[in-house]
Amino acid sequence: MPPVAHATLQKLSVVIPALNEGKSIGVVMDELPRGLLEVIVVDGNSTDGTQEIARAKGARVISEPRRGYGRAVMTGMQAARGEFVATLDGDHTYPGEVLGDVVQLLVDRDLDFVTCDRLSTLNSEAMGAKHRFGNWVLSATTRVLFRVPIIDSQSGMCVMRRSILRDLTLGSPTFAFCQELKIEAFRRRRGRCGEIPVRYRSRIGTPQLSSWRDGTANLAFLFKKRLAFVKARRGELYRSVDRPAPLRIDPGFSSMSHASSSAAPSVESREPV
């Protein structure tokens, strides 16, 4: 990978939703690239010092009393000032240290949206069997219902141009927001979206997500959104006649090995699953 341009980092806003992530938020902040435009921590009224720790690390903290993961991310996106916006969780599961590489890749390839795939390189210790199975079901359902050629529909780490947000129809205040964001981005910016593998880690602290409750809710959301698409098109299924081959970035560009290199990652075209 070419070195990350300082000018690119100065245009990047990082949005981190948080609820009682006092044990991890400081570690997450420390691992982010230096020179970012801003880090926005959207806090859901934490009681463990999350806000104070984030502020001490230089974050702009926004209190969001309305509950919901999606609500927090949308609040942060609306407040972001950067040309580019990145999202990741505050529990230290995602490799924030590679955000600079990801946004530089987006710029170099002239993309609008890049999502990060946890599943291709997943360590079984980082995610339980029940959670892995739920992710597989939701990702497969997303591919079938929406013809979105991604491996991991539930990832909370992505980078995008802020300008695309005005074209996306986003409304889920829950964990279903992650899949909705990808569906909308790939649908609205066909041929200008990509997916890359990243290293996923065991979280620090108590999980906020319930595998069965949130998983079934996400599954129900997919069918509701599919039905809404059908109704909007007067019963005509979403077709891919003019859809370019999807972009899949080679696994060689991975957070497990992100040292600078003179060669750019290769790009592979894949037919949707």
N, C-alpha and C positions, 0 to 999 in steps of 0.2 A: 504493500500500500504506500502511496505517496504520503509524505508528512502532512499532518492536518494543518491547514492554514489558520493562523491566528485570527485573521479577518472573518473566517467562517464561524469560529467559536464565539466571536463577539456579536454574532447575529442569532445565537441559539438561546432560547428560553427552555428550561427544563421544568416540567410540572411533576410534582410528586404528591399524590394523595396519601394522607396519613391519618391513622387513628390509633393512639396509644402505641406508637413506635419509638418510645424513648430509648429503648435498648439498642436500636439499630440506626435511627435517622442520622446520628452523628457520623457513623461509619460510612453510610451511603454518601453523605455530603463530602467526606474526606476523599472518597474515591473518584469523584467527578473531575473531569478535566479542568485545569485552571484556565481562566480567561473567558468564562461564559458570560453572556450578557446578564443573565439572571437565573436564579433558582427559586421557583415558587412552590412552597409547601402549603397545600390546602388541607387544613386540619379540621377534623370533625369533633371539636371540643374534647381533645385528649385531656386526661387527668394525670398523666405520668411524666409531665415535663417535656413532651415532644415539641411544643411550640417554642419553649425557652431554649432548648438545645439547637433547634433549627435556626433561630434568630442569631444565636451566638456563633453559628457556623457561617453566617452571612446570607441566609435565605430570606426572601420576602414571604412572610407568613400571612395567609388569608384564612380566617375562621369561617367555616361553612357549617352552620347548625343543622341544615337539612341533611339527613342521612342518605348514604348511597355512594358506592364507588364511582359510578358514572357521573353522578352529580358533582362530586369533588373534582374529577378530571375536567369536566366541562367548565366548571367555575375557573379552574386554573388556565384553561385554554383561552377563555374570554378575557382574562387579565393579562395574558402574555403579550409582550411587546416585540419579540424577536421576529425576524423574517422566517426563522425555522423554529419548530416546537418539538420537543421530545418528551415522552412520558415514560416513567418507570415507577415501580413501587418503592415504598419506604422500608421494606423488611429485609433488604440486602439479598434478595433472591436473584436480582438481575445485575449484570456487570456494567455498572455505570461508567467505569473507566474507559469503555470502548465507544461511548457516545460520540466522541470527536471523530473517530474513524467512520462511524455510520453516517453522520451528517456530511462528512466530506465525500463519502461514496455517493450519497444522494445528489450532491452538487456536481461531482465529476460525471455521473451518468445521466444528468439532467432528468432526475426522477422527481415525483411529487410526494411519494409516500414509500417508506420502507418499514416493514414490520419484522420483528425478531422471533425466530423459531426456537423454542426451548426443547422440542421433542426429538429432533434428529440426533442430538448429541447428549441426551438426557442421562444423567447418572441416577440409577434407581434409588439411591439413598436420598436424593433431593426431592423426590416426589413419590408418595405411596401408591400402591397398586390401584386402589380405588380411584384416586385422583387421576392417575394415568389413563385408566379406562374411560373415565368421564371426559377427559380431554380428547381422546380418540373419537368417542361417539359424537361429541359436539363439532369437532373439526370435520369429520366425515359428513355429517349432516349439512354443515355449511357448504361444503364442496358440492354436494348433490343438489341442494335446494337453490343455490345462488350461482353455481358455476364459478365459484371463487377458488382459484388454484393455489391454495395455501395449505401448509402442513399443520400449522398451529394457530387456530382461530381464537384462542383464549389468552394469548400472550399480552402482557401489559406493558411491553416495551416497544416503542416505535418512534420514528422520526418523520416529520412531514413539513411541507411548506405551509405556513400559517394561512396563506391565501386560499388554500383548497377548502378550508373549513366552511366558508360561506356557501359552498356548493353541496355540502353534505347534509343529509337529513338525519340528525342525531337527537334521540329523545329518551333513551333508556337511562334512568338514574341508578341502575343496579350494576352488578358484575356483567350483565349482558352487554354493557357498553363496549367492551373490548371487541366482541364479535361484530357488533353493529358498525363500529368505526371501520373495520376492515372491509365489511360488505359494501359500505357506502364508498370508501376510497377506491376499491378495485372496480366498482361499478361506474363511478363518475370519472375516474382517471385511468381508463383501460389502456394498457401498454406503457403506463408511466408509474407503475407500482412494482415493488420487489420484496423479497423475503430473504433473510439471511439467518444462519444458525448462530446461536450464542450459548454460552455456558450458563446453565441454571443451577442455583445453589440452594441448600437448605435455608429456610428462613430463620431469622433471629426473632424470638418472642412468640407470642400466642397467635395462632392463625385467626383471621377475621372471617374466612370463608368456610361455609359448610358444604362439603362435597355433594351430598344428596340434595339438600334443599336448594342451593344455588345452581347445582347442575341441572336439576329438573326444571327450574325456572328459566334457565338459559335455553334449554331445549324447547320449551313452550314458546319462548320469545321468537325463536327461529321460524317456527311454523306460523306464528301470527304475522311476522314481517313478510314472509313469503306470500301469505294470503293478501296482505296489503298491496304487494307488488302486482299480484294477479288482478285485483280489483282496479288498481290504478291503470292497468293496461287493458281494461275491459275484457279480462279473461284470457288475454294472450300471454303465454308463458314468456319469461325472460329469455330471449334468444341470444346466441353467440355467433351469429352468421358473420358479422363484421368485426369480431373481437380478435385482436392480434394475439399471437402466442404469448403466454405469460412469461414474466421474467423471474428467473430463479438464480440467485447468486451462488456461485460455487462454494461448497462447505470449506474450501481452503481459507476463505475469509471467515475466521471464527474467533470468538472472544477468548478461546483457549490458547490462541497463538496470534497475538495482534502486534507483533513487532513490525516496525516499518520495513517495507520492501519496495524495490523500484518497479516491480511488476504489479499491474492492477489486477484485481480478481477477475476471473473469467466469468462469463455469463452463459447460462444454459437455458434454452427454450424447452418447456415441457408442456405437453398437452394436459388439460385439466383432468383430475381424477374423476 
